[in-house]
Amino acid sequence: MKRVSFGWHEAGLEAGHVVCLVTPNCVQAPAAFLAAIAASAVVTLSNPLYTPDELKRHFTDSKSKWIVVHPLCLPGVQAAIKDLDEIKGVYVLGSSAVNGVEPLVGLSQDQPESWQYHGVSGDSVVHLPYSSGTTGLPKGVELTSSNWLAVLSTIGRKEYLDVSSDDTGLGILPIFHAFGMAMYLTALSHGMTMVTLPRFIPDVFLKAIQTYKVTLAPLVPPLALFMAKHDLVTKFDLTSITNIICGAASLSGDVQALLSKRLSGVRVRQGYGLTETTLATFSSETDLPGAVGTVTAHCEAKIVDMKTGDSVGPGIDGEICIRGPLIMKGYLNNEEATANIIDNAGWLHTGDIGHYDENGIFFIVDRIKELVKYKGFQVAPAELEGLLVTNENVADAAVVGIKDEEAGELPKAFVVPKPGKTINPEELVNWVHDRVAPHKRLRGGVEVIESVPRSPAGKILRRKLREQANA
């Protein structure tokens, strides 16, 4: 890594230059990430499945000057940069040149013994992940050296990931997502072995856990749902798993309970955080369904009334606000958006609804913008989705509000049937009817679909479903 860092210096990389990594999960990616930071660069990562147009937009918005690319992604990158004169160089991961593009490890073969890392200050931006874009176009999130040091100083604790050099983690979460990158940095800082998977293939995923005796499985809700309900899971020995932590999106208490029941003896917990908070700002020693735990070290949290902005007490729903050293520096080149999410007192307003109990344990209800407003009542889609997936015929579900002149919005469910099962929409509406309060009933109906649209981090893309429902 030191040699590559020196090579960046020799190639002309200057402090603050942005290096973009375009790669699926692979063992070389974390080293490339750290080598660029050691050379005083800012590193952004792009989804390897992006089209050339999407890559071009990412390169342009992030002001990338250098690109490090996995060979499989090289054609898309080359198509994207045809008209981008600001790109200074492209390098491939691996040990050999590909289509005339030199490997990153070949940057320098003669690093002098006396050369030292440049180093970065605590408030220097080192990482530029992008927000998920579930409520608009993705925005660059400026994370500093101090942000990541705060994460790595606490992440191994019992109430957080609870890892040591005796553990084996599963690298299934995309490394371009902050949660995925955090797993690799945690492994490096705590001596944990990581099993890297470039993408989710059900039997490969399960076989990797069985073969390499994975103890820590970081998941997102779709993976947790798969492990809780799919018949294939029962065909593999997963008894090595001792710890499951779910993040990136809210995991319903119902799914958490199903997973705990199937994998008896495994701690199934969830954390809570945003890209804008570097990683989880709540962590849990408890496997209480639906709980995200207590606020982590270094951070403060409060719940505020969504109308008045005043703090509220235990058991009262409101917006979750967070303050502390995990909070991003700001959005890249977007002062207005930064001011809209971080107030003058340094509190980041998450846009998520939740509450805490008398013991200071926090629970997530849903996103403010995703609530369905039925005749003045607020309906949390996540609650209905958690109920729907407990039905024996339902593999996955998403709930949105559809416009209604009289009621404002009506809850509507989009459901995916389990393999070999069929869903009768009317019967499922009635099934929900008997299990929820009147304002939560699926008055907008049920529609059967092939798959629920999700972001790479597992968040439901409700905008697409709303457009489909309201078309």
N, C-alpha and C positions, 0 to 999 in steps of 0.2 A: 504493500500500500504506500509506503514511503517513497518507493521508486516512482510509482505512478503519479504521486503528488508532485514530486520534483519534475516529472515529465510534463505535467500541466504547466508548471512555471516556465519550462523551456519552450513550450508550444506557443506561449504568449498569453496564457490566461491571466487576467488581472483580478485583483480583489473586487468582489461584487459581481463579477460576470456570472451569468446564469447558465448552468449545465443541465440539460434535460436528459433524463434516462427514459428510454422507451423499451420496456422489457417485461416479459412475464416473470413470475417468481423463478429465480435461479440462484445458485450459490455465489456467482460473481457480483450480483447486484449490490448487496450491502457493502462490499469492499469498494466498489466503484463510487457509491454514495459517500462513504467516509473519506476516500482519497480526494474527492473534489472539495469537500468541506475543509480538509486539511490544507488545501491549496488556496483557501480563502474564497472559494466560490459559493454561490447559492445554488442549491440543487432542487429542481422540480422533477416530478415523475409523471409520465403520460400513460394513459390506458393503452396497452399494446393492441387492443382491438379497434382503436380509432381508425377511421378512414383518413386518407390523405388530407381532405378538407378540414377534418377535426384536428388532426395533428398540426396543420398549418396555423389554425386559429390558436392552438395552445402555444406553439412556438412564438407567435406574434405577440399574444397577450402577455406572456411571461418574459418577453424580450430575451429569449434564449440565444446564446451566442455559440454554444458548443452542444453537440448531441452525442450521447453514448447509446448504442442501439443493439439489441439482440439480433443475430443474423436473420431470424424468422421475420422480424419487423422491418428489415432494411428496405425492401421495395417500397413500402408505404412511406417511409421517411424520405427516401430519395425523390418520390413523386411530390411530397409536401414542400420540399425546400427548393424546388426548381427556380422559383422567382424570389427567394429570400436571400438577398445579398448580405444581410447582417450575420448569417451563419458563418463562423470562422473555421469550423472543423467538425468532422464526423468520425467517430471511432466505433468499432464493433467490440462486443464482449467475446471472449474466447481467446485462443492462442494464435489464430491464423487470420490472415487477410481474407475478406469476402468481397468479391466483385470489385477489387481494387481499393477497398476501404481497409485501412490499417487497423490492427487490434489495439485496444486501449493499453494492454500490457506492454506494447512495443513503444510507448511514448518515449521512454528513456532507458537505455541499457547501461548508462555510465554515471549514475548518481554519485556525487562526491560524498565521502564519509562525513565531511564537515557540515553538509547541508541539513538545516533544521526546518520543521514545519513552521509556517507563518504564524499559525494560531489565530483565534478570533476572539473578540471581546464578547462579554455576556449579552449585550444588546444588539449584536450583529445578527442579521437575518441569515440563517444557514439552510433553511428548508422552506420550499414553496409548494405545499400541496394545494389542491383545488377543492373548494367546497363541492358538495355532491350535485348541486344544480337542481335539486328537487323542487325548489320554489323560484327558479329563475336560472339565468345563465351562470355557470360555475365561475367563482371568483377566487383569485389567488390569495392564499392565506399566509401571511408572513410570520413564520415561527423562528424564534431566536435560539441561540446557543443556550441561554438561560432557561428557556422553556423546556428543552430536551434534558438538560441537566437536572431540572426539578423532577421530571418524570422518572429518569433513571435512578435517582436517589431514593425513590419510594416504591418503585414498581415490584421489587422482589419481596416486599413485606407480606406477612401472612394475610393481612386484610385486603391485599391487592391481588397480584398474580400468584404469590406464594411459591416461588421457584428457587431452585438451587442447581448446582452442577450435577446432581443425581437425576435431574429431570430430562425428559425428551419431549420437545414441543413439536407441534404440527404447523408447518408453514403453508397453509392453504389460503389464508387471506391475502388478497392482492397487495403487493408491496408498494404500489402507487397510492394506496390508502394509508392514512396515518396509523391505524390499528395494525395493519400488516407490517409496516416498517418497524413499529414499536416492538413487535415480537422478535424480529431479528436483532435489533439493538439490545433487547433484554437478554437474548441468548448470548450475545457477545460480552455483555457486562457481567453476567452471572455464570458463565461457563456451561450454559445449557446446550445440549445437542438439539439441532433443528432438522426435521425431515421436510424437505422442500418439494412441493407439488405445484407445477405450473398452472394447473386448472383443475376444476372439480369434475372427476369421473367417478360415479358412485362406487363401483367395485374396486377401483384403484385407491380411492380415498380410504375405504374400509380395510383393504389389504395392507396399506401402509401402516395404519394404526396397529394391526395385528402383528405384522412382521417386525416392526421396529420398536414395539412395546411403548407406544406413545403414552405419556402420563398426563400431559397438558394439552387440551384441545381447545384452542380459541375458535369461536364460531360466530357467525352472524345468524339472524333468525331463520332464513331459509334452510341453512344447514342444520340448525337445531330441530326444525320441523321434520326434515328428512330423517334425522336420527331417532326422532320420537315416534315416527309413524310408518316408515317404509319397511316392508317385509324383508328386504335384502340385509338389513342391519343384523337380523337374528342369525344369519349364516356365518358370522365372523366372531372371533374371540376378541372382545374389546375390554377385557377385564383389567388390562394394564392402566386404563384411564382412571385417574384419581381426581382430576380437576377439570371442569369445563367452565370457561368464562365466555359469556356472550355479550357482544357489543355492536356498535355501528348503527343499530336501530333497536327500537323497543321490542323486547321479548315478552309475549303475553304470559301471565301467570299460569294459564291453562296449558300452554305448550311446555313451560318450564316443569310443571307437575307431571305431564306425560313423559317427558324425558327422564326425570328423576325416577319415575316408576320403572321405566324400561331398563335404565342403567343403575341398578340398585347399588348403593354404597358410594356413588360418585357425587362429589360436590358440584352442583349445577347452580351457577351464580350468574348475575349479569352486572356489568358496569355501565356507567353513563358518562358520555362526554361528546364533544363536537370536534370537528377538525379545528375550529377556532379556539378550542381549549387544549390543543396538542394531543391529549388522550383523555382517559376517564378522569372525571373530577369527583366521582363517587365510587366507592368500592365496598364490597360486602363480605363479611365473614359468615353471614347467614344465607341459607338457601330458601328463605321465605319467598314463596311465589310472588312475582311482581315487584319485589324490592330491588333497588339498586344500591342500597346500603347507606353508609354514612359518608360525609364529605371527607375527602382524602387530606393527608398532611399538606400543609402550606396553603390550603384553599379555604375560602369562606363561601357559604351558600345561604340564600334566603328565598322565601316564596312571597311574591307580591300580588296584590289584587290587580286584576287585569284592567280595571277601569280607573282606579285611583292611584295605583302605584305604591300604595302603603303595604308594609310588611304584614303578613297574617300568621296566625298561630297554627298549632298542630291540627291535622285533620281537615284543613281547609285548602281546596284547590286554588292554585294561582300559577303565575309564571315563575319558572325557575331562573334565578339570577346567580351568577358565580363571579368571584373575584379572587385573584391570586396570581402567582408567578407562572401558571400554566396558560394564562390568557395570551392570545396572539398579540403581536405588535400592531397589526391592522390588516386591512385588505389592500392588496397591491394596487396602487394608483387609483384608489377609490375612497377618498376622505369622507364623502357623504355616507356611503354604506357603513364605514367604520363608526361614524358618529351615531348612526341609527341603531347599532348593536351594542356599543360600549358607551355608557353614560359618563358624565363629568366626574363621578366618584369612582370610576374604574370598574363598575359592575357590568358584566356582560349579560345581556338579556337574551336568553336562549331561544325564545319562541316556543318552548315546550311547557306543557301544563303538568303539574304534579303537586304532591303534598308530602308532609313528613309526619311521623307519629310521635308519641310522647318520648320515645327512646332516641329520637333524632334520625330514625331510618327513613330514607326518602323513597317515594314511589312515583313512577312516571305514568301519566294518564294518556297524553297524546300531544300532538303539535297543535298550537293555537290555530294555525291556518288550515288544519285538516279536520277540525271539529265540524260535525254536521249540525246545523241549527234548525231544529224542528219545533215550530210554534214557540220559539223562545227558549226551548230546552236545548242543552248541549249534549250531543251524542258523540262519544269517543269511538272512532272507527276501530282502534286497536282492541277495544273490549269485545266488540262484536266479532272481529276476526279471530280472536282467541277462542271464543265460543264455537264458531263455525268449524274450526279445524278439529274440534273434539268429536264432530259427527263422523260416524264410521265410513261414510261415503266421500268425505271431503279431504283432499290432499293439501289444498292451499286456498286462501281467500283474501279478498281485499274489499273494503267498504268505502264508498264515497257518497256525497250528497248530490242528489239531482234536483234541479230547479222545480219548484211547485208554487203556483200563484197564491194558493191559500196558506200553505204551511211554511213557505220559504224554501225549505229543502226536505227531501225524503231520503232516509238511508236506503241505499241499494248495494247489494252484494254481488261481486263477481267471484265465482268459485271454480276450482279445478277439481275434477273427480279423481279419486284414487284409481290406479290401474285396475281394469276389470270391473269397475263399479259405474253405475249410472246415477245421475242426480235428477230428481223430479223437482223443478223449481217451486212449485206450489207446496209440495210436502215439506221442503226445507224452510220455506217462509213460516209455515205452521209450527215446525219444530222449534224455530227461534222464538216465535210468538209465545210459546208456553214457558220460556225460560228467562224472559227479560221484562222490564217495566214497559208500560204502553208506549212511551215516547221513543223507545229504542227498537221497536219492531220494524222489520224490513218492509216498510210501506212502499218503497221504491222497487221492490221485487228482487228476484235473483236471476242472474244471467250466467250461463255456463261458458267458460272459456278454456283455451288450451293451456295457457300459462299466465301468471300474474307478472306484468312488466315491473322490473326492478332495476335499480342502479347496481353497479358492480359491488357496492358495499352492502347490498341487500335491502335497501330502502324501497318501499313501494312507490312507483311513479304514478301517483294519483292523478296528475294532470292529464295523462293519456286516457285514463279510465273515465274521468269527468267529461273529456271531449267526446269520447265514444258514447257515454250515457246521455249527454245533453245535445248530441247531434240531431 
